[in-house]
Amino acid sequence: MSESIFVDKTATLDEQYILLVKQIKNLLVKEDNLITNLSNFTAALKQTFNKISWVGFYLYDGTKLYLGPFQGKVACTQIKIGSGVCGTAAQKLETIIVPDVDKFPGHIACDVESRSEIVVPIIKQDKLFGVLDLDSTEYNSFNETDKKYLEELVDYLSKEII
């Protein structure tokens, strides 16, 4: 197990994700506590990408999403299913990319400096486990490349770690 990651800020976005995916698969160990793994997962993402102002998990308790491990400013502690970007992604069970959070109906402004967001649902055995939420203080920070690799990372989490 590696307890550090290498980041190449000069690499393309694809190259950065390819390197990150390999390293996360070495960093996370199923036998470790789930909170430990989710914490290192968020730290690795935050360390790799300067565009991320906040990254974390909201976990599903059967009725709502509650705040899990994260990196960034303090955050909302509970989100109703169907509310905001996280609640909507959880309800629809699909990734949502928001180029401008002010244009998303019902956006929950946990951080008033957030300008764009991507939320990836985590599905375990055909049931909602939670969501991975990434915010940026810049507009249009997340795209289809982010979606592709974040979905790959969340799939790895749900199949190999959770």
C-alpha positions as CSV (number, residue, x, y, z in Angstrom):
1,M,0.0,0.0,0.0
2,S,1.2,3.5,-0.9
3,E,0.4,6.4,1.4
4,S,1.4,9.1,-0.9
5,I,0.5,9.9,-4.5
6,F,2.4,11.4,-7.4
7,V,0.8,14.4,-9.2
8,D,2.0,15.7,-12.6
9,K,0.4,19.1,-13.0
10,T,1.8,19.4,-16.5
11,A,0.0,16.3,-17.8
12,T,-3.3,16.5,-19.7
13,L,-6.5,15.9,-17.8
14,D,-6.8,12.4,-19.2
15,E,-3.2,11.6,-18.2
16,Q,-3.7,13.0,-14.7
17,Y,-6.8,10.8,-14.2
18,I,-5.1,7.7,-15.6
19,L,-2.3,8.2,-13.1
20,L,-4.7,8.9,-10.3
21,V,-6.8,5.8,-11.0
22,K,-3.7,3.6,-10.8
23,Q,-2.6,5.2,-7.6
24,I,-6.1,5.1,-5.9
25,K,-6.2,1.4,-6.6
26,N,-3.0,1.0,-4.7
27,L,-3.9,3.4,-2.0
28,L,-7.2,2.0,-0.9
29,V,-7.3,-1.4,0.8
30,K,-10.6,-3.2,1.3
31,E,-9.5,-4.4,4.8
32,D,-9.1,-0.8,6.0
33,N,-12.0,1.0,7.6
34,L,-14.4,2.4,5.1
35,I,-14.1,6.0,6.5
36,T,-10.3,5.7,6.1
37,N,-10.6,4.7,2.5
38,L,-13.2,7.4,1.7
39,S,-11.0,10.0,3.5
40,N,-7.9,9.1,1.4
41,F,-10.0,9.0,-1.7
42,T,-11.1,12.6,-1.2
43,A,-7.6,13.7,-0.3
44,A,-6.1,12.1,-3.4
45,L,-8.7,14.0,-5.6
46,K,-8.1,17.3,-3.9
47,Q,-4.3,16.9,-4.1
48,T,-4.4,16.0,-7.8
49,F,-6.6,18.8,-9.2
50,N,-6.2,22.5,-8.4
51,K,-9.7,23.2,-9.8
52,I,-11.4,21.3,-6.9
53,S,-12.4,23.6,-4.0
54,W,-14.4,20.9,-2.2
55,V,-14.6,17.2,-2.6
56,G,-16.5,14.7,-0.5
57,F,-19.1,12.1,0.1
58,Y,-22.7,12.3,1.1
59,L,-23.8,8.9,2.2
60,Y,-27.4,7.6,2.1
61,D,-29.1,6.4,5.3
62,G,-32.3,5.2,3.6
63,T,-34.1,8.6,3.8
64,K,-31.5,11.4,3.2
65,L,-27.9,12.0,2.3
66,Y,-25.6,12.9,5.2
67,L,-22.1,14.4,5.2
68,G,-19.3,11.9,5.0
69,P,-15.5,12.3,4.6
70,F,-14.5,15.4,2.7
71,Q,-11.8,17.9,1.9
72,G,-12.6,21.6,1.9
73,K,-14.7,24.1,3.8
74,V,-17.4,23.0,6.3
75,A,-20.4,21.7,4.5
76,C,-24.1,21.0,4.7
77,T,-24.7,18.1,7.0
78,Q,-27.9,16.7,5.4
79,I,-29.5,16.8,2.0
80,K,-32.9,15.6,1.0
81,I,-33.2,13.2,-1.9
82,G,-34.3,15.3,-4.9
83,S,-32.9,18.6,-3.4
84,G,-29.9,20.4,-4.9
85,V,-27.4,18.8,-7.2
86,C,-26.5,16.0,-4.8
87,G,-30.1,15.1,-4.0
88,T,-31.0,15.2,-7.7
89,A,-28.1,13.0,-8.7
90,A,-29.1,10.6,-6.0
91,Q,-32.7,10.6,-7.0
92,K,-32.0,10.1,-10.7
93,L,-29.0,7.7,-10.1
94,E,-27.0,9.6,-12.7
95,T,-24.0,11.9,-12.8
96,I,-24.8,15.6,-13.1
97,I,-22.4,18.2,-14.4
98,V,-23.3,21.8,-13.5
99,P,-21.2,24.5,-15.3
100,D,-22.9,27.3,-13.3
101,V,-24.5,26.4,-10.0
102,D,-26.5,29.6,-10.0
103,K,-28.4,28.3,-13.0
104,F,-29.3,24.9,-11.4
105,P,-32.9,25.0,-10.0
106,G,-32.8,24.5,-6.3
107,H,-29.1,24.6,-5.9
108,I,-28.0,24.3,-2.2
109,A,-25.3,26.9,-1.6
110,C,-23.3,25.2,1.1
111,D,-20.3,27.3,-0.1
112,V,-21.3,30.7,-1.6
113,E,-18.0,30.7,-3.5
114,S,-18.8,27.5,-5.4
115,R,-19.4,28.2,-9.2
116,S,-19.5,24.7,-10.8
117,E,-20.1,21.2,-9.6
118,I,-20.1,17.5,-10.6
119,V,-22.0,14.8,-8.6
120,V,-21.6,11.1,-9.2
121,P,-24.0,8.6,-7.5
122,I,-22.5,5.6,-5.8
123,I,-24.5,2.4,-6.4
124,K,-23.8,-0.8,-4.5
125,Q,-25.8,-3.9,-5.4
126,D,-28.4,-1.9,-7.3
127,K,-29.0,0.4,-4.3
128,L,-28.0,4.0,-3.6
129,F,-25.0,4.1,-1.3
130,G,-24.3,7.8,-1.6
131,V,-22.8,10.4,-3.9
132,L,-19.4,11.8,-4.6
133,D,-19.6,15.6,-4.9
134,L,-16.9,17.9,-6.3
135,D,-17.1,21.7,-6.3
136,S,-15.0,24.4,-7.9
137,T,-14.8,28.2,-7.4
138,E,-14.5,28.5,-11.2
139,Y,-17.2,28.2,-13.8
140,N,-17.2,25.2,-16.2
141,S,-14.6,23.3,-14.2
142,F,-16.0,19.8,-14.9
143,N,-16.6,18.1,-18.2
144,E,-17.1,14.7,-19.8
145,T,-13.5,13.6,-19.1
146,D,-14.1,14.2,-15.4
147,K,-17.4,12.3,-15.6
148,K,-15.7,9.3,-17.3
149,Y,-12.9,8.9,-14.8
150,L,-15.0,9.8,-11.7
151,E,-17.5,7.2,-12.7
152,E,-14.7,4.7,-13.1
153,L,-13.3,5.6,-9.7
154,V,-16.8,5.4,-8.1
155,D,-17.4,2.0,-9.8
156,Y,-14.1,0.7,-8.4
157,L,-15.1,2.0,-4.9
158,S,-18.5,0.3,-5.0
159,K,-17.2,-3.0,-6.4
160,E,-13.9,-3.4,-4.5
161,I,-13.9,-1.2,-1.4
162,I,-17.4,-0.6,0.0
